[in-house]
Amino acid sequence: MNALNLVLFDWMGAGFAPHPALLRIASLLAEGSTWLCAALIVGAAWMQPPVRPRVALILVVAGLVSMLSREIAAVLAMPRPFMLGLSPLHIPHDARPGLPSTHASVMFTVAFMLLTDRRLRAVGWAVLAMAVLTGGARIYVGVHFPLDVVAGALLGGCVALGAQAVLRATGRLRESARPQLTALARALSHPRSGPWLLVGIALAATWIGLNMPLSFRPSLLQQGGAIGNSTLIGYLLAALFVLRMRPPAWSKRDAGALLVVLLALAANEAGLHVALFGISILKARFYSGGAPWQIAVALALLAPIAIAAGWLLRRSHGVWRSALARRRWRAAARTVASFGVAVVTIRVLDGLPGLLLDAGMLSEVPSALHYLLLSLEEILELALPLLALLALVQLRLGRHPTWLRRGDGAPRLAATA
């Protein structure tokens, strides 16, 4: 199998003398196809409200398979072609194990799950075609062997089949679990659930930081690691929740502005702007040293985000007073306050290394304290989308979630529009 793998890579890879046009196309596919697939899926969710819960589920499964494929790759420790000197590194990439391909695992999982739903079948075929092209492109640019992509496709198929089996089993258990779901909904609507969630996440972050690197690998906290992927999925789920169930008393402009901000936070967590420009567009040095066309594009991307954020700030005072005035919305108000505390804490932790460096004390910081601060910063970033989701759920539930009860008094858990 290894000999066949090498022969296929020699035939499919760009090698040391790639065709310039083909290399450019392959590089674009290898780095940007996942965002095109995401746009297709979000577009389908926007145009077909009934499929939004299904799309949310697919995104959750995609995040889980991403983490699973990385863990399998870490155990197998199979090198990539450029790590063996069989090809130059035609696109930026870390030197980490490549079997199975995470891109292939996620994209094939998403494609197969979309194909099982007749409402999303057209999008599923498009994602499947994009998955095949992306797998070939990543072989061409030297970051994967053909076997890596095949293994990712097989993993995606197995996960999709497993997810379908779990869905069928969940449907059979739903009726008997209604009382528990009702109790969960009431627990989430408790006024202290937001602050306690933040405290719990901070304690978990402290424990992980204190046990690193002996019990937890530092890669857990790196870009593209399990925590980063979970944070990205959380923002996407919050955005889909806004699409599915606009919070009460919110106008379409309010919901649209919140949606823009959530998607911008997701793009920032995924490092999309860094992938596009090679440097963060949130850094001042980008505007002092970047090309004029890059600065123009960056400002065009930031403009709607700034407008949406400004709109939410303008509306926040009235919304906050309304929430405090209505007892059933106070839980959401406290969760939003917890969100603000988390943001301030993250900013302080992010700027602390720079302050220590300016003071000449950074080299004196023990490694244990370094891991603790890093863990707190990264895992508190995961708390942000979770708190946003909780606040949206609380706004929907209210203090007395009457939509949990049928007309005949039997409990249920089905959101109304």
N, C-alpha and C positions, 0 to 999 in steps of 0.2 A: 504493500500500500504506500509506503514511504517513497519507493522508487517511482511509482505512478504519480504521486503527488508532486515530486520534483519535475518529472517530465511535463506534466500539465502546467505547472507554474512557468517552466521555461518557454512553453508555447504561448501562454496567456499573459505573462508579465511584460511590462515595458522594457525592463532590463536597463542597460547602460546607454542605449541609443534609441530613446522613444521618439515617436512621431509627435512633433510639437502640438498640432491641432488635436490629435487624439488624446494626448496627455492632458491638455487643457480641459477637454470634455470629461475625461475620466476623473480628473481632480474635482471638478464641480459636482459630479455625481457622488463621488466618494465622501465629500464634506457637506454637501447641501441637500441631498435627496431626502433625508429624514424630515427636513423642514417643509419640503414640498408635500410630503405625505401628511405631515401634521396639518398643513393648510387645507388639504383635501378633506381630511376627517373633520376638522372644525367647521369647514364650509357645509359639509353634510349635516352636522349637528345644528348649525344655524338655520338651515333651510327646512329641516325635518325635526321639529320639536319632539315627536314621539320616540326618536332614536337616541336622544341625549343620554338617558340612563345607560343604554347599551354602550355608547361611546365612552362614558365615564368608566364603566367596568373594563373596557378594552385598554384604556390608558393605565388603569391600576395594574392589570395583568402585564402590560408592557414594561412597567417599572419593575415588577417582580422578576420577570424573565431577564431583564438587564442585569439585576443584581446576581441572579442565579448563574448566568453565563460567565460573569466576571469571577465568581467563586470557583466555578469549574475550571476556568482557564488558569487561575492561580494554583489550583491543585495539580493540574496536568503539566503546567510550566513549559509549554511548547513554544519555542521562539518563532518570531515572524521572519519573513524573507530578508528584510533589510538588516535584521540583527545577525544574520548568518553571512552577510556580505554578498547575497545573491542578487541584490538590487539596490540602487540608491533609494533614499527616502524622498519620494517625490512630493509628499505632503507632510506637514508637521504632525508628528505622532510620538507618543511615549514608547519607550522600549519595555513594554510589558507583554506577558504571554498572550497568544492570539487564537488558541483553539479552545472553545468555538468562537466564531466571530459574533461579537455583541450586536453589531449592526444587523447582521443576518438573523440572529435569534429574535430580536425585537421586531424587525420588519416582517418576517415570515409569520410570527405569532399574530401580529396585528392583521396581516392579510388574511390568514386562515380564519380568524375570528370574525372578520368582516364578511367573508364569503358565506359563513353559516347563517347570516341574517339576510333574508331576501331583500329587505329594504336598503341594505348597504352593499349589495353584491357588486354593483358597478364600481363603487369606490374600492371594494376589495380587490377586484381584478386590476385596477390601476395601481394599487399599492403592491400587489404581487409582481406586476411587471417592473415596478420601480425597485423592488427587492432584488430581483434577478439582475437588473442592470447595475445596481449598487454593488452587489457581490462581485460581479465581473470587474467593475471599476476599481474596487479595493484590491483585487488581485493584480490588476494592471499597474497600479501605483506602488506596489511592493509592500503593502502592509498586511496582506493575508495570503496564505496558500489556498488552493482550491478546496482542500479538505476542511479548512477552517469554515468556509462558507457553507459547505454541504452539512457539516456538523451543526452549524447554527440553524440551518433550515430544518433539519431533523428535530432539533431541540424545540424550535418554534412549533412544529407540527404536534409534538408530544404535549407541549404546554397547552396549546389550543384545544386538543382533545380532552385533556384533563380539566380545563376550565369549563368546557361544555358539560362534562360529567358532573362537576360540582354544581353547576347551574341547575341541572335537572334534579339533583338531590336536594338542593336548596328550595326549589319550588315545592317539593313534596313536604318539606319540613316547615314551610312558612306558616301554615295554618296553626300548627301546634305551638309555634314560637311567638304568636301575637302578644300574649301577656308580657313576655320578656322584652319585646321590642317597645311596648308601651312604657315599661319601667325605664328602659334606656333613654327614651325620648324625654321623660320627665327629669331624669338625672342630668341630661344635657342642658335642660332649660333652667337648672338651678342657678341663682345669681352668682354663686362662688365657683362655678365650674371653670370659667375662664382663668381666674387667678390661680386656682389649684392646678390646672393644666400646665401653666407656665412654671409653677414651682416644681411640679413633677418632672418636667423636661429638664429644668436646670439641675435638679438632683441627679438625673440620669446622665447628663453631660458631665457633671463633676465625677461621678463614679467611673465613666468610660475614660475620662482624662487621667484619673489617678491610676488606672490599670493599663495604661498604654506606655510602651509598646509590647508588654509581656502578654496580655490577654487579648488585646485588640491591635490590629495592624494600622499604622498611620494612614495607609491608603484608604481606609474607611472614610477619612475626612477630606480627601483630595477631590479636585474637580472631576466629575464623572464617577465618583465613588458612590457607595450605598446611600450615604446621608444626602449628598448633592442630588442624586436621582430622586430620592424621596421628596426632597424640597420642591424640585421641579414638578413632580406629579401632583403634589399638594396644591400648587398654584393653578395648574391646569384643571384640577377637580373643582377648586373654588370658582374658576371662570365658568366651567360647565354648570355649576350650581346656579350661578347668576343667570345663565341662559335658560336653565330649566325652570327656576322659580324665582322670579324677581321679588326682592324683599317687599313686604307690605309698605304702602305709602310712598314708595319710590317711583319716580317718573322714569320713562324710557331713557332720558338723558342721564339720570343718576346711575341707572344700571349700566348704560353704555360706557360712561366714564370709569366706573369701577372695573368693568371688563377690560378696558384698555390698560388700566394700571396693573391689573393682575397678570395680563399677558406680557406686559413689559417686564414685570418682576420675574416671570418665568423665563423670558429671553435672556435677562441678565444672569439668572442662575445657571442657564445652559451655556453662557459665554458666547452667545451668538454674535454680539457686536465685536468681540475680540477675534472670533473666527473670520469675520468679514473684513475688519480693518487691521488686524494684527496687533492692536492695542485697544485698551478700554476707551470708549468715547466719553467716559465720565471723568477721565483724567485731564488736567489742564495741559499737560505736555502734548497731548494729541492735537490740540488746536494751535499750539505754537510751532509744531514741526510737521503737521500733516499737510498733504496736498490740498489745494483749494476745492477740488471736486469731492474729496473725501469729507472735508469739513461741511460742505454743502449737503451731502447725503446724510451725514450724521445729524445735522441740525433739522433736516426734513423728517428724520425718524423721531427725534426728540420732541419736535413741536407738538404733535397730537398728544403725546404723553404728558407734556407740561400743561397743555390746555385741560386735559382730563383731570390731572391732579389739582389744578387750580379750581376747577369746577367743584370737585369734592370738598376742597377746603372751604370754598365759599358757602357750600351747603351744610358743612359739618356743624356749624353752630346751631342752626335751626333743627337739624336732625337730632343732635345731642340733647337739646332742650326737650324735644318731643319724646325721646326715649326715656329721659329721666322723669318726665311728667306722667308717663304711662308705666304702671308698675310691671306690666307684662313684658316690657322691652328693657328693663333695667339690667337683666342678665347680659344682653348684647352690649349695652353701654359699658359694663365692667370688663367684658372681654375685649372690647376695643381699647379700653384704657390699658389692659394687660399687653395688648399688641404694641402700644406706644412705649411702654416700659421696656419691652423686648428690643424694639428698634434702637432706643437710646443706649441700652446696655451693649448691643452689638457694635454700635458706632464707637463706644468707649473702648471696647476690646480690640476693635480694628485699628484704632489710632495709638494704642498703648505701645506696640513694638517701635513705632516711629519716635515716640517720646523717649523711650529707653535708649534708642540708638543715638538720639541727639544728646542725651545725658551721659553717653559713654558707658551705659550699664547693661546693654543688651547681651554682651558676651558673658556677663556674670550671672545671667538668669539660669537657674538649674533646668535641665532637660525636663524634669517632672513638671515644673511650673509651666514650661513652654507648652507641653502637651495638654495641660489642664486648660490654659487660656485658649488654645486652638480648639479644643473640644467644646468649650463653652460657646465660643463664637459660632462655630459651624452648626452645632446642634440647636442653638437658639435661633439660627436662621431657619431651621426646620420648623420651629415653633410658630413662625410668622404665618405660613399658609394654613397650619392647623388651627391657629386662633382665628384667622379669617373665615375658615370653613365653619368653625363653631359659632362665630357671631352670626353668620348667615343662617345657620340652622336655628339658632335661638330666635332670630327675627321671625323665622317662619313658624316656629312652635308657639312663641308667646308664653306668657305665664300659665295660661290654661289652654293647652292645645286641643281645642274642640274637634279638630279634624282627625283626632285619634279615635273618635267614637262614631259608631254607626248611628243611624236614626233609631234603631231598636235597642241601643245601649251597649251593643257588643263592641269591644275594642278593635281598632284597625290601625294601620300605619300606611296611609296613602296620601301623599301631598296633593292638595288642590291647587289649581292655577290661580 
